[in-house]
Amino acid sequence: MRSLVDFIRILLHNILPKNRIGDKIYAFINFVFIHRRFPTNKMIFNDVIYRLKISDEMLDPLRIFVTDKEYGKIYIKSLVGEEFIVPTLKIFQKYEELIDYNFPSECCIKPTHLSGEFILKVQDTKINYEKIKKWFSMNYYYRSREANYKFLKPKVIVETLVFNDSNIRDYRIFCYKGKAKLILVDCMPKHSSQTHRRSFYDPKWNQLNIKLKVKDSETLPKPSNLEQMISITEKICSNFDFIRVDIFTDGTKCFVGEITNIHANASNKFIPLSGSGEKTASETIFN
């Protein structure tokens, strides 16, 4: 049954016109398939993100600008300073330009125009050049129908590996009306044998009873520079109604990873589906 549903979604995605009308039809069908209900006008976590996705606000030049991981750094620098930006080592406009590039022994390689794609190079591991080559022919809009990605130029950026660690925590801070409201800590495992963990906190670092599809959570110590992280975030989010700012920290220094307009494509499934998780997230963000 699941494979049939996925097949239908892919079919509709391919046959619907690649314009705002087609985007809205696909977003509606995708929402219903995933959440098993119709989207509403209520201030519910995924419903708010869904409404943002189908709105003309996603064609706002500033939202498009910060979606590009190269240009997003320009925006961040203008508001909080260069010291909070992950250092850029190189930017490639074409695949042919990077073939002979001498990559550092440790670095992060990612496309500026896609979402969720990256390569962590550590200890002189071999680089998957075929994967990088595919990035240059991909448009994330055609996968997600997030209009802010539609006109981005394919590029690949090489960054330093922050804190020389490939297994760091990603602090994803959800902002509403210029204020940091909810913090999702994503602990992506370095090895496949390790467990992917996520946990939620309010800005005062009270852990919240929220679980997503990734069931495992853990209680984490409050970062000693949490107040600085929130201050930086609120400067960055000041020009947006709803946005997510991703930050890396070692407890002393912090770097802004990127800015995310549409969290998880409005597809995050809370566990249990009818439980208090989405209600808690909604109340924390929108109250």
C-alpha positions, 0 to 999 in steps of 0.5 A, a space after each residue: 500500500 505504501 509503495 502505491 501511495 508513493 507511486 501516485 505522489 510521484 506520478 502527480 508530481 511529474 504530470 502537474 504543471 511546474 507553476 504555482 497552480 501545480 505547486 499548490 495542487 501537489 502540496 495539498 495532495 502531499 499534505 493529505 497523503 502524509 498527515 491523513 487529514 486536510 490542512 487547516 487555517 489553524 496555527 498548527 505546526 505543519 499547517 502554518 508551514 504548509 500555508 507558507 509554502 503555497 503562499 507568494 511569500 516563497 517568491 520573496 527575493 529575500 527568501 530566495 536569496 537566503 536559500 542559496 547557501 553562498 548568498 545566505 552567508 552574505 545576509 548573515 554576515 550583514 546582520 551578525 558579523 563574519 565571525 559567526 559564519 562557517 568559513 568558505 574554502 572554495 565555491 565551484 560554478 561547474 563540475 569541471 572546476 573541482 576535478 583537480 581541486 586539492 580538497 583539505 583532509 577535513 571539510 564539508 562539501 555541499 550544493 548551495 542550491 539543494 537541501 539535505 545533501 552534503 559530504 563530510 570529508 574526514 581523515 583523507 577519505 575518498 570523495 564521491 565525485 559521481 554524487 557531486 556531479 549529479 548535484 549540478 544537474 539537480 533542482 530541488 524545486 522539482 523534488 519538493 515544489 518549494 518555489 524558493 529553490 526553483 531559480 537557484 543556480 547550481 554551485 558547490 561550496 567547500 567549507 571548513 569542518 566546524 570544531 574539527 568534528 564530523 559528529 556535532 549537534 545541529 541546533 535548529 531554532 524555529 522563529 516566529 515574529 522575530 523571536 526564537 520560540 523552539 529549539 530542535 537539537 538534531 544529533 546525526 550519527 557519524 556511523 550508520 550503527 549509531 542512533 539518530 536522536 532528536 530532542 526539543 527545548 524551549 528557549 529557556 532550555 526546558 525539555 519538551 515532550 515532543 517526538 518526531 519520526 525519529 523516536 530516540 531522544 536524549 536529555 542534553 546539557 544546556 549550551 553555555 552560550 545559549 543566550 548568544 545563540 538566541 541573540 544571533 538567531 533573533 537578529 537573523 530572523 528579524 526580516 521574516 515572519 516564520 523561519 528556521 535558523 540552524 546553528 552549530 556550537 561547542 558551548 563557547 563559539 557558535 556558527 550559523 549553518 544555514 537558514 531554512 524557509 520550509 522545515 521538512 517540507 511541512 511533512 514532519 510526522 509527530 509520534 503518536 500522530 494524534 498525540 500532544 507533540 504537534 500541539 506542544 510545538 504549535 503552542 510553544 512557537 505561536 503563543 
